[in-house]
Amino acid sequence: MERNDRTGPGEPGARRTGQGVTEPAAERAADTARPGGRPAPLAAFAYTAADEEKRRGVRRMKTTATGLLLLVALVYGLATWAGNAGVGGWPGFVAAAAEAGMVGALADWFAVTALFKRPLGLPIPHTAIIPTKKDQLGQSLGSFVGENFLSGDVVRGRIHALGIGGRLGAWLAEPSHADRVTAELSTALRGALTVLRDSDVQAVVGEAITRRANTVEIAPGLGKMLEKVVSDGGHRRVVDLICVRAHDWLVLHGDSVMNAVQGGAPGWTPRFVDKRVGERVYKELLRFITEMRDMPGHPARASIDTFLTDFAADLQTDPDTRARVERLKSEILGRGEVQEVIASAWSSVRTMIINAADDEQSELRRRARSSLLTFGARLATDGRMQAKLEGWLEDAAVYVVTTYRAEITSLISDTVASWDAEQTSKKIEAHIGRDLQFIRINGTVVGALAGLFIHTVTWALGA
């Protein structure tokens, strides 16, 4: 059947439309992306200048093969003429060999030509195989690859034979290789952090922290921590600091304290009485704070210990106290300032990681390099670890090829189907046509030898 995309005048690979207008191959390729058009090409498959150079080599071999055919035909004509002229003996043998050589050359010419086009333009069945059967060949190639290269047993056996575990371990155990991997990982990490948008990550981090905090009750944990701090006496330094700062503040702001006491006195009391009361209150308060500061066994300190111990117990067991803590936690987390602090933590973390990734002497890169060296040394000698790693790789590879085998093989068939038939035929002929011309030459020689042999056997039997 004649194809309707036969190349016409103009651009190579052009197609004639129904109105007789030549449609360039580039426009035809653009049509494939339109709704309702053919599938878009999956890979470029153009006839290049390098292909044209190879095609010139094919033409030279065609000339050689055709010249050999013409030479054999000339020998056949001369041998036949000599036989008809009465020369006995050798003309019959030569004519038989030449005749068989012509038959072999013509048969192989037909076979080679039928791969790429119709011999002499005749619509002979099963000719122009590559242009007309291109899609079927692509499907067959995809099926062949899927059945023989993408089977689970083949992939598993190939990966097992590679011994990836031991080879990877020995490679990573080399300091220069560990340095290279560390540098590549740092570059990849820096690139990934650069690509990520701060707003997206901050939203995710803020939501994750808030959700986690809302789902976890913090009162019992705080109670256990406070109980441990009090039992170890860790709170005493805080009490000491508070007493020292309170004493210093009272000394510095004594007038303010006395004025505050005097201002709260009744209006009917004399002013000198208010002043004496204010001074007395200030002195007693200063004395109390001073004693708390200087006396570790002060009764007020013991009261603080008792209060903190009871509060730690209430945080763990008292439902009302725990509920109040949870409400306070929700109020704090709900404040915009707190959410901004949580979200902004990502910027600090990202900057810290990027700086560490850029610095070859950073703790991050040193630890990564050390871990790689340790892992490589162990992997190179530990058979169980090698087997485990190779098992993971085999399982992953088998899963991929068995799950996506159809997609992988369809990539082959769809790619071949997207190629232009005529360009494909020309490209394939340019690459293998020179070897195919040797088939014609061999057919001529082998045919001549076979014809000579048959004629010799026939002559011997007849004699």
C-alpha positions in Angstrom: 0.0 0.0 0.0 1.4 3.4 -0.9 2.2 5.7 2.0 0.7 9.2 2.0 3.7 10.8 3.6 6.1 10.2 0.6 8.7 12.9 0.6 8.0 15.6 -2.0 9.9 18.6 -3.3 11.4 20.9 -0.7 12.4 20.2 2.8 13.5 16.6 3.7 10.8 14.8 5.5 8.1 17.1 4.1 4.6 15.7 3.5 2.0 16.7 0.9 -1.4 17.7 2.3 -4.7 17.1 0.6 -4.4 20.5 -1.2 -1.0 19.6 -2.7 0.8 22.0 -0.4 4.1 20.8 1.1 4.0 20.7 4.9 7.5 20.8 6.4 8.5 18.2 8.9 9.0 20.9 11.6 5.4 22.0 11.2 4.3 18.4 11.3 6.1 17.9 14.5 4.4 20.9 16.0 1.0 19.4 15.0 1.7 16.4 17.2 1.3 18.6 20.3 -2.1 19.8 19.3 -5.3 18.2 20.7 -6.3 15.3 18.6 -3.0 15.1 16.8 -0.5 12.3 16.7 1.6 11.5 19.8 4.4 14.1 20.3 7.9 12.8 19.3 9.7 11.4 22.4 13.2 11.8 21.0 14.8 13.7 18.2 15.7 11.4 15.2 17.1 13.7 12.5 19.2 12.8 9.5 22.5 14.6 10.2 25.6 15.5 8.2 27.4 12.6 9.8 24.7 10.3 8.5 25.1 11.8 5.0 28.9 11.0 5.2 28.1 7.4 6.1 25.6 7.3 3.3 28.3 8.3 0.8 30.2 5.3 2.0 27.1 3.1 1.4 26.8 4.5 -2.2 30.5 3.6 -2.9 29.8 0.0 -1.7 26.7 -0.1 -3.8 28.7 0.9 -6.8 31.3 -1.9 -6.0 28.6 -4.5 -5.6 26.8 -3.4 -8.8 30.1 -3.3 -10.7 30.8 -6.9 -9.6 27.3 -7.9 -10.9 28.0 -6.2 -14.2 31.4 -7.9 -14.4 29.9 -11.3 -13.8 27.3 -10.5 -16.5 30.0 -9.6 -18.9 31.9 -12.8 -18.1 28.7 -14.7 -18.7 28.2 -13.1 -22.0 31.8 -13.7 -23.2 31.7 -17.3 -21.9 28.4 -18.0 -23.7 29.7 -16.4 -26.9 32.8 -18.6 -26.7 30.7 -21.7 -26.2 28.5 -20.8 -29.2 31.7 -20.2 -31.2 32.7 -23.8 -30.7 35.3 -23.3 -28.0 35.1 -26.5 -25.9 35.8 -27.2 -22.2 36.1 -24.2 -20.1 33.3 -21.8 -21.4 30.6 -24.0 -20.0 32.1 -24.0 -16.5 32.7 -20.2 -16.6 29.2 -19.5 -17.9 27.6 -21.7 -15.2 29.6 -19.9 -12.5 28.8 -16.5 -13.9 25.1 -17.3 -14.3 24.8 -18.5 -10.7 26.8 -15.5 -9.6 24.3 -13.2 -11.3 21.4 -15.0 -9.7 23.0 -14.7 -6.2 23.7 -11.0 -6.7 20.2 -10.2 -7.9 18.6 -12.2 -5.1 20.7 -10.5 -2.5 20.1 -7.1 -4.1 16.4 -7.7 -3.9 16.7 -8.8 -0.2 18.8 -5.8 0.8 16.7 -3.3 -1.1 13.4 -4.7 0.3 14.5 -3.7 3.8 14.4 0.0 3.0 12.1 0.5 -0.1 10.2 -1.3 -2.8 12.5 -2.8 -5.4 12.0 -0.9 -8.7 9.0 0.8 -7.1 6.9 -2.3 -7.5 4.2 -2.9 -4.8 5.7 -6.4 -4.0 4.4 -7.8 -0.7 6.8 -7.8 2.3 9.1 -5.2 0.9 10.0 -1.7 2.3 10.0 -3.5 5.6 11.5 -0.8 7.8 9.3 2.1 6.6 6.1 0.1 6.7 6.7 -2.1 9.7 8.5 0.5 11.8 5.9 0.7 14.5 5.6 -3.1 14.7 9.4 -3.4 15.0 9.4 -0.9 17.8 6.7 -2.9 19.7 8.6 -6.1 19.1 11.8 -4.5 20.3 10.1 -3.2 23.4 8.6 -6.6 24.1 12.0 -8.3 23.6 13.7 -5.9 26.0 10.9 -6.3 28.6 11.0 -10.1 28.5 14.7 -10.6 28.3 16.3 -7.6 30.1 13.6 -6.3 32.5 12.6 -9.6 34.2 13.1 -9.8 38.0 15.5 -12.8 37.8 17.7 -11.1 35.2 17.9 -7.8 37.2 18.5 -9.6 40.5 21.2 -11.8 39.1 23.0 -9.0 37.4 23.0 -6.8 40.5 24.1 -9.7 42.7 27.0 -10.5 40.3 28.2 -6.9 40.5 29.0 -7.2 44.2 28.0 -3.6 44.8 28.3 -3.8 48.6 32.0 -4.7 48.7 33.0 -2.4 45.9 31.1 0.5 47.3 32.6 -0.1 50.8 36.2 -0.2 49.4 35.5 2.9 47.4 34.1 4.9 50.3 36.9 3.8 52.6 39.4 5.9 50.5 39.7 9.3 52.1 39.8 11.1 48.7 36.5 9.4 47.8 34.9 10.3 51.1 36.0 13.9 50.6 34.4 13.9 47.2 31.1 12.4 48.4 31.0 14.9 51.3 31.5 17.8 48.9 28.8 16.5 46.6 26.4 16.0 49.5 27.1 19.5 50.7 26.5 21.0 47.3 23.2 19.0 47.0 22.1 20.0 50.5 22.9 23.7 49.8 21.1 23.5 46.5 18.0 21.9 48.1 17.9 24.5 50.8 18.2 27.3 48.3 15.4 26.0 46.1 13.0 25.7 49.0 10.8 28.7 49.6 11.1 30.1 53.2 7.4 30.9 53.4 6.4 27.3 52.5 8.9 25.7 55.0 8.0 28.2 57.7 4.3 27.4 57.3 5.0 23.6 57.5 7.3 23.9 60.5 5.0 26.2 62.3 2.0 24.0 61.7 3.9 20.8 62.7 5.2 22.3 65.9 1.9 23.8 66.9 0.0 20.5 66.1 2.5 18.5 68.1 2.4 20.8 71.0 -1.4 20.8 71.0 -1.6 17.0 71.0 0.9 16.5 73.8 0.0 17.4 77.4 2.9 19.2 79.0 1.8 19.5 82.6 2.9 16.0 83.8 6.3 16.4 82.1 6.8 19.9 83.6 5.8 18.4 87.0 8.4 15.6 86.8 11.1 18.0 85.7 10.3 20.5 88.5 10.2 17.6 91.0 13.7 16.5 89.9 15.0 20.1 90.0 13.7 20.6 93.6 14.9 17.3 94.9 18.4 18.0 93.5 18.4 21.5 94.9 18.8 23.1 91.5 16.3 25.8 92.2 18.3 27.2 95.1 20.6 29.1 92.7 17.6 30.8 91.2 16.3 31.7 94.7 19.8 33.1 95.6 19.8 35.2 92.4 16.3 36.5 93.1 17.2 37.5 96.7 20.4 39.2 95.6 18.6 41.2 92.9 15.7 42.0 95.2 18.0 43.3 97.9 19.9 45.4 95.4 16.7 46.8 94.0 15.4 47.7 97.5 18.6 49.5 98.3 18.5 51.4 95.1 14.8 52.3 95.2 14.2 52.7 98.9 12.5 56.1 98.4 10.1 54.7 95.9 9.1 51.9 98.3 8.5 54.3 101.2 6.5 56.7 99.0 4.3 53.8 97.8 3.6 52.8 101.4 2.8 56.4 102.4 0.5 56.8 99.4 -1.6 53.9 100.5 -2.2 55.2 104.0 -5.6 56.6 105.1 -6.2 60.3 104.6 -7.0 61.0 108.2 -3.6 59.8 109.5 -0.9 62.5 110.2 1.9 62.7 107.6 4.7 62.1 110.0 2.9 58.9 111.1 2.7 57.8 107.4 6.4 58.6 107.0 7.4 56.6 110.1 5.2 53.6 108.9 6.7 53.7 105.4 10.3 53.8 106.9 9.4 50.9 109.2 7.9 48.8 106.4 10.9 49.4 104.2 13.4 48.5 106.9 11.5 45.3 107.8 11.3 44.3 104.1 15.0 45.0 103.6 15.8 43.0 106.7 13.7 40.1 105.5 15.3 40.0 102.1 18.8 40.4 103.6 18.2 37.4 105.9 16.8 35.3 103.1 19.9 36.2 101.0 22.4 35.4 103.8 20.7 32.5 105.5 20.4 29.2 103.5 18.2 27.8 106.2 15.7 30.7 106.4 12.1 29.6 106.9 11.0 31.5 103.8 13.3 29.4 101.7 11.8 26.2 103.2 8.4 27.6 102.4 9.5 28.0 98.8 10.8 24.4 98.7 7.4 23.2 100.0 5.5 25.3 97.5 7.5 24.0 94.5 7.2 20.4 95.7 3.5 20.7 96.1 3.2 22.5 92.7 5.2 19.7 91.0 2.8 17.1 92.5 -0.2 19.1 91.4 1.2 19.4 87.8 1.3 15.6 87.7 -1.9 14.6 89.6 -4.3 17.6 90.0 -6.8 17.7 87.1 -7.6 21.4 87.7 -3.9 22.5 87.7 -3.2 20.4 84.5 -6.2 22.0 82.8 -5.0 25.5 83.6 -1.5 24.7 82.2 -3.1 23.4 79.0 -5.2 26.5 78.6 -2.1 28.7 79.2 -0.2 26.6 76.6 -2.9 27.1 74.0 -3.1 30.8 74.7 0.7 31.2 74.3 0.9 29.1 71.1 -2.0 31.1 69.7 -0.3 34.4 70.0 1.1 35.8 66.7 4.4 36.7 68.3 5.0 33.1 69.2 4.0 31.8 65.8 6.5 34.3 64.2 9.2 33.0 66.5 8.5 29.4 65.6 8.4 30.2 61.9 11.5 32.3 61.9 13.4 29.4 63.5 13.6 27.8 60.0 15.6 30.8 58.7 18.2 30.5 61.4 18.4 26.7 61.0 18.8 27.0 57.2 21.5 29.7 57.5 23.4 27.6 60.0 23.2 24.5 57.8 24.3 26.4 54.6 27.2 27.9 56.4 28.2 24.5 57.8 27.9 23.0 54.3 30.1 25.7 52.8 32.8 25.4 55.4 35.1 22.4 54.8 36.3 22.6 58.4 32.8 22.7 59.9 31.7 20.1 62.4 28.9 19.0 60.0 31.3 18.1 57.2 33.9 16.6 59.4 31.3 14.3 61.0 29.8 13.4 57.6 33.3 12.5 56.2 34.1 10.5 59.3 30.8 8.6 59.1 31.4 7.9 55.4 34.9 6.5 56.1 33.6 4.4 59.0 30.7 3.1 56.9 32.9 2.3 53.9 35.5 0.4 56.0 32.8 -1.7 57.7 30.9 -2.3 54.5 34.1 -3.5 52.7 34.7 -6.2 55.3 31.3 -7.1 56.8 29.7 -9.7 54.6 26.3 -9.5 56.4 26.1 -5.7 55.8 27.1 -6.3 52.1 24.4 -8.9 51.7 21.8 -6.6 53.4 22.7 -3.6 51.2 22.7 -5.7 48.0 19.4 -7.3 49.0 17.8 -3.8 49.4 19.2 -2.8 46.0 18.0 -6.0 44.3 14.5 -5.7 45.8 14.3 -2.0 44.8 15.4 -2.7 41.3 13.1 -5.7 40.9 10.2 -3.6 42.2 10.9 -0.8 39.7 11.3 -3.1 36.6 8.3 -5.3 37.5 6.0 -2.4 38.4 7.0 -0.1 35.6 8.0 -2.6 32.9 5.1 -1.5 30.7 6.1 2.1 30.9 9.7 1.4 30.2 9.0 -0.8 27.2 6.3 1.7 25.9 9.1 4.3 25.9 10.9 2.3 23.3 7.8 1.5 21.2 6.4 5.1 21.5 9.8 6.6 20.6 10.1 4.5 17.5 6.5 5.2 16.5 7.2 9.0 16.7 10.1 8.8 14.3 9.5 9.7 10.7 9.4 6.5 8.6 11.5 7.8 5.7 14.1 9.5 7.9 14.4 6.3 10.0 14.9 4.2 6.9 17.6 6.5 5.6 19.4 6.7 8.9 19.4 3.0 9.5 20.6 2.4 5.9 23.4 4.9 6.5 24.6 3.0 9.5 24.3 -0.6 8.4 24.0 -0.3 4.6 27.7 -0.7 3.9 27.8 -4.1 5.6 24.6 -5.0 3.8 26.4 -4.4 0.4 28.9 -7.0 1.4 26.0 -9.4 1.4 25.5 -8.6 -2.3 29.2 -9.2 -3.0 29.3 -12.4 -1.0 26.1 -13.5 -2.7 27.8 -13.0 -6.1 30.9 -14.9 -5.1 29.1 -17.7 -3.3 26.5 -18.0 -6.1 29.3 -18.3 -8.7 31.1 -21.0 -6.6 27.8 -22.9 -6.1 27.0 -22.7 -9.8 30.5 -23.9 -10.7 30.2 -26.8 -8.2 26.8 -27.9 -9.5 28.0 -27.7 -13.2 31.1 -29.7 -12.3 29.1 -32.4 -10.5 26.6 -32.5 -13.5 29.5 -32.7 -16.0 31.2 -35.4 -14.0 28.1 -37.6 -13.7 27.3 -37.1 -17.4 30.9 -38.1 -18.4 
